[in-house]
C-alpha cells in the first residue's frame, strides 16, 4: 500500500494505492491520527486508486470518521473505483460515510 498526501481546498487528501488489509490498515489509521493531531480536521481519503480493501480497512474508515467527527471535523471518502464503490454499497457504508466522486474544491 502506498499513501500520498496532498491538499485540496480545506481538505487534507490521503490517496491510497494498492491494498488495504490487516497488514497495511494501521498505516492508514496512523496517517489519519497524525493529521488529526496536527489540527487538520477536514480529511478526504481517496480510494479511487485502491485495488482491494478488506474488513480491517473498512474498520479504519469508520474509525477515522468517528475520530474526526468527535473532534469537530469531517471525513469524506472519494471513490470512482467501481469495485471499491460496490464494496461500500454492499456493506451499507455508503450510507454511513460521506462518499463522493471528487474532493470538494477540485
Contact map, one row per residue, 1 for C-alpha under 8 A:
1110000000000001111100010000000000000000000000000000000000000000000000000000000000000000000000000000000000
1111000000000011110000000000000000000000000000000000000000000000000000000000000000000000000000000000000000
1111100000000111100000000001000000000000000000000000000000000000000000000000000000000000000000000000000000
0111110000001111000000000000000000000000000000000000000000000000000000000000000000000000000000000000000000
0011111000011110000000000000000000000000000000000000000000000000000000000000000000000000000000000000000000
0001111100011100000000000000000000000000000000000000000000000000000000000000000000000000000000000000000000
0000111111111000000000000000000000000000000000000000000000000000000000000000000000000000000000000000000000
0000011111111000000000000000000000000000000000000000000000000000000000000000000000000000000000000000001111
0000001111100000000000000000000000000000000000000000000000000000000000000000000000000000000000000000000111
0000001111110000000000000000000000000000010000000000000000000000000000000000000000000000000000000000000000
0000001111111000000000000000000000000001011100000000000000000000000000000000000000000000000000000000001000
0000111101111100000000000000000000100001011100000000000000000000000000000000000000000000000000000000000000
0001111100111110000000000000000000000000001111000000000000000000000000000000000000000000000000000000000000
0011110000011111000000000000001000000000001111000000000000000000000000000000000000000000000000000000000000
0111100000001111100000000000000000000000000011111000000000000000000000000000000000000000000000000000000000
1111000000000111110000000000000000000000000011111100000000000000000000000000000000000000000000000000000000
1110000000000011111000000000000000000000000000101110000000000000000000000000000000000000000000000000000000
1100000000000001111100000000000000000000000000001111000000000000000000000000000000000000000000000000000000
1000000000000000111110010000000000000000000000000111100000000000000000000000000000000000000000000000000000
1000000000000000011111111000000000000000000000000101110110000000000000000000000000000000000000000000000000
0000000000000000001111111000000000000000000000000001111110000000000000000000000000000000000000000000000000
0000000000000000000111111100000000000000000000000000010110000000000000000000000000000000000000000000000000
0000000000000000000111111100000000000000000000000000000000000000000000000000000000000000000000000000000000
1000000000000000001111111111000000000000000000000000000000000000000000000000000000000000000000000000000000
0000000000000000000111111111100000000000000000000000000110010000000000000000000000000000000000000000000000
0000000000000000000001111111110000000000000000000000000000010000000000000000000000000000000000000000000000
0000000000000000000000011111111000000000000000000000000000000000000000000000000000000000000000000000000000
0010000000000000000000011111111100000000000000000000000000010000000000000000000000000000000000000000000000
0000000000000000000000001111111110000000000000000000000000010001000000000000000000000000000000000000000000
0000000000000000000000000111111111000000000000000000000000000000000000000000000000000000000000000000000000
0000000000000100000000000011111111100000000000000000000000000000000000000000000000000000000000000000000000
0000000000000000000000000001111111110000001000000000000000000001000000000000000000000000000000000000000000
0000000000000000000000000000111111111000000000000000000000000001000000000000000000000000000000000000000000
0000000000000000000000000000011111111100000000000000000000000000000000000000000000000000000000000000000000
0000000000010000000000000000001111111111101000000000000000000000000000000000000000000000000000000000000000
0000000000000000000000000000000111111111100000000000000000000000000100000000000000000000000000000000000000
0000000000000000000000000000000011111111000000000000000000000000000000000000000000000000000000000000000000
0000000000000000000000000000000001111111000000000000000000000000000000000000000000000000000000000000000000
0000000000000000000000000000000000111111100000000000000000000000000000000000000000000000000000000000000000
0000000000110000000000000000000000111111111000000000000000000000000000000000000000000000000000000000000000
0000000000000000000000000000000000110011111000000000000000000000000100111100000000000000000000000000000000
0000000001110000000000000000000000000001111100000000000000000000000100001110000000000000000000000000000000
0000000000111100000000000000000100100001111110000000000000000000000000000111000000000000000000000000000000
0000000000111100000000000000000000000000011111000000000000000000000000000011110000000000000000000000001000
0000000000001111000000000000000000000000001111100000000000000000000000000011110000000000000000000000000000
0000000000001111000000000000000000000000000111111000000000000000000000000000111000000000000000000000000000
0000000000000011100000000000000000000000000011111100000000000000000000000000111110010000000000000000000000
0000000000000011000000000000000000000000000001111100000000000000000000000000011110010000000000000000000000
0000000000000011110000000000000000000000000001111110000000000000000000000000000010000000000000000000000000
0000000000000001111100000000000000000000000000111111100000000000000000000000000010010000000000000000000000
0000000000000000111000000000000000000000000000001111100000000000000000000000000000010000000000000000000000
0000000000000000011110000000000000000000000000000111110000000000000000000000000000010000000000000000000000
0000000000000000001110000000000000000000000000000111111111000000000000000000000000010000000000000000000000
0000000000000000000111000000000000000000000000000001111111000000000000000000000000000000000000000000000000
0000000000000000000010000000000000000000000000000000111111100000000000000000000000000000000000000000000000
0000000000000000000111001000000000000000000000000000111111110000000000000000000000000000000000000000000000
0000000000000000000111001000000000000000000000000000111111111000000000000000000000000000000000000000000000
0000000000000000000000000000000000000000000000000000111111111100000000000000000000000000000000000000000000
0000000000000000000000000000000000000000000000000000001111111110000000000000000000000000000000000000000000
0000000000000000000000001101100000000000000000000000000111111111000000000000000000000000000000000000000000
0000000000000000000000000000000000000000000000000000000011111111100000000000000000000000000000000000000000
0000000000000000000000000000000000000000000000000000000001111111110000000000000000000000000000001000000000
0000000000000000000000000000000000000000000000000000000000111111111000000000000000000000000000000000000000
0000000000000000000000000000100110000000000000000000000000011111111100000010000000000000000000000000000000
0000000000000000000000000000000000000000000000000000000000001111111110000110000000000000000000001000000000
0000000000000000000000000000000000000000000000000000000000000111111111000000000000000000000000000000000000
0000000000000000000000000000000000000000000000000000000000000011111111100000000000000000000000000000000000
0000000000000000000000000000000000010000110000000000000000000001111111111110000000000000000000000000000000
0000000000000000000000000000000000000000000000000000000000000000111111111110000000000000000000000000000000
0000000000000000000000000000000000000000000000000000000000000000011111111000000000000000000000000000000000
0000000000000000000000000000000000000000100000000000000000000000001111111000000000000000000000000000000000
0000000000000000000000000000000000000000100000000000000000000000000111111100000000000000000000000000000000
0000000000000000000000000000000000000000110000000000000000000000000111111110000000000000000000000000000000
0000000000000000000000000000000000000000111000000000000000000000100110011111000000000000000000000000000000
0000000000000000000000000000000000000000011110000000000000000001100110001111100000000000000000001100000000
0000000000000000000000000000000000000000001110000000000000000000000000000111110000000000000000001111001000
0000000000000000000000000000000000000000000111100000000000000000000000000011111000000000000000001111000000
0000000000000000000000000000000000000000000111110000000000000000000000000001111100000000000000000011111000
0000000000000000000000000000000000000000000001110000000000000000000000000000111111011000000000000011110000
0000000000000000000000000000000000000000000000110000000000000000000000000000011111001000000000000000100000
0000000000000000000000000000000000000000000000111100000000000000000000000000001111111000000000000000000000
0000000000000000000000000000000000000000000000000000000000000000000000000000001111111100000000000000000000
0000000000000000000000000000000000000000000000000000000000000000000000000000000011111110000000000000000000
0000000000000000000000000000000000000000000000110111100000000000000000000000001011111111000000000000000000
0000000000000000000000000000000000000000000000000000000000000000000000000000001111111111100000000000000000
0000000000000000000000000000000000000000000000000000000000000000000000000000000001111111110000000000000000
0000000000000000000000000000000000000000000000000000000000000000000000000000000000111111111000000000000000
0000000000000000000000000000000000000000000000000000000000000000000000000000000000011111111111000000000000
0000000000000000000000000000000000000000000000000000000000000000000000000000000000001111111111100000000000
0000000000000000000000000000000000000000000000000000000000000000000000000000000000000111111110000000000000
0000000000000000000000000000000000000000000000000000000000000000000000000000000000000011111111000000000000
0000000000000000000000000000000000000000000000000000000000000000000000000000000000000001111111110000000000
0000000000000000000000000000000000000000000000000000000000000000000000000000000000000001111111111000000000
0000000000000000000000000000000000000000000000000000000000000000000000000000000000000001101111111110000000
0000000000000000000000000000000000000000000000000000000000000000000000000000000000000000100111111100000000
0000000000000000000000000000000000000000000000000000000000000000000000000000000000000000000111111100000000
0000000000000000000000000000000000000000000000000000000000000100100000000011100000000000000011111110000000
0000000000000000000000000000000000000000000000000000000000000000000000000011100000000000000001111111000000
0000000000000000000000000000000000000000000000000000000000000000000000000001111000000000000001001111100000
0000000000000000000000000000000000000000000000000000000000000000000000000001111000000000000000000111111000
0000000000000000000000000000000000000000000000000000000000000000000000000000011100000000000000000011111000
0000000000000000000000000000000000000000000000000000000000000000000000000000011000000000000000000001111101
0000000100100000000000000000000000000000000100000000000000000000000000000001010000000000000000000001111111
0000000110000000000000000000000000000000000000000000000000000000000000000000000000000000000000000000011111
0000000110000000000000000000000000000000000000000000000000000000000000000000000000000000000000000000001111
0000000110000000000000000000000000000000000000000000000000000000000000000000000000000000000000000000011111
